[in-house]
Amino acid sequence: MKKYLFTLLMLASSLMGFAQKYEANWESIDSRPVPEWFTDAKFGIFIHWGVFSVPAWGPTDANVYDKYAEWYWNKLMNKESSVNKNFVEFHNKTYGADLKYQDFANDFNCEMFAPTDWAKVFKEAGAKYVVLTSKHHEGFTLWPSEQSWNWNAVDIGPHRDLAGDLITAVRAEGLRMGYYYSLYEWYNPLYKSDVNKYVDEHMIPQLKDLVNSYKPDIVWTDGEWDHPSEVWKSTEFLAWLYNDSPVKNEVVVNDRWGKETRSVHGGIYTTEYDLVHTGVMKETLTHPWEECRGIGGSFGYNRNENLESYSTSEELVHILIDKVARGGNLLLNIGPTADGRIPVIQQQRLKDMGDWLSVNGESIYGTTIWEKADAAKQSNVFYTKKGNDLFVICTKFPEKPLTIKGVKSAKVSMLGFDGKVSAKPSGNGLTFTAPSVTPATNPCDYAWVFKLEGVK
Ligand code: GLC
């Protein structure tokens, strides 16, 4: 009887909106499940845009992190380091040594920025969510933040609430949107002189303003590595976000909340060009995670990149498949220009992904890892699962019969193809042969998907 009473009380309290209260410690914060919309979404667009989009320059032949054009200011300020030599040379030659980074803000004009066009590009790419840099390490905010003083896009540069205008347009297309937010600011005098005061008087009020003003679906923090999460007061902020904020039920956060938190605490785990800090992560994870990377080697637009620096559409589709089959999402970055355009070549890459997803999206969105994938491993073949259906995703068109170990029977079809695909049990698996396609009946490029319905 007592037990029933307790269950009844729990049910009543959740119906009345008394949801669980999270406490400001990692055990409690980590107990919140990642909202399902995120793990279903699989594919998002990252946008790095800011004052760094004006010089828009980085070397193309450096280590992963040294190619980032959005680090331009920091590289200039650390002249003595030999890896930054190219930045300094480029700057002095192009703008003169006297031009300060801050002056670039006057040329961040965004006069071609058309948020509804951008939102259409994202929708047609098949992306389900968008993450925009509301503030990168330079401290410049893309919304009129009171704490930024006038170092923001409304007071200087475009004189426009870029963050607000984009979220409105993206939501009108039915996509979710959130913001990247850098905890640290390289050259904020308060950050440099008194980090505690910076956190209390600048960072926390600024983050709360961002959340209250735009109600983002994602709070994607970064720039956490200088201090442990305790200094950033991360669990206090997250307890507020999960208990009291206007986005408490649906918001998704990542794992960048302090130097000790990546792949350990927070919401989704993050990899960046397959790295966690400096270690490579190529595993299958059951904890929700997301890989982010540029189409090229930089997040901020890098004018120094040529075609060979960019991943091909085929490579990008294969990257998406690999991440999803290992339980992850892909957050693919674009770097708009300072005048507000998405470079056409980046649009083209996104369109190709959208074309592939329009035929094969069923094998991506809302899927999970297949628990027998390891036993059925074979080259150029990936697996995802949804209910009783298994998707066999081939990154090369299978010319020979395929045998999927661990499957006894299923109805087999090829996504986007009308004809029959017959299958028969063989040994410890199910064998089928891809239909022969002609240029007219080939449903897509880059990867072909076989749907195995009612797998036994
Ligand atoms: C980083 C970088 C950066 C980029 C990013 C994306 O660690 O500092 O410039 O914004 O993470 O994951």
Boltz pocket constraint, residues with backbone or C-beta under 6 A from the ligand:
constraints:
  - pocket:
      binder: B
      contacts: [[A, 68], [A, 70], [A, 71], [A, 222], [A, 223], [A, 271], [A, 272], [A, 292], [A, 299]]
      max_distance: 6.0
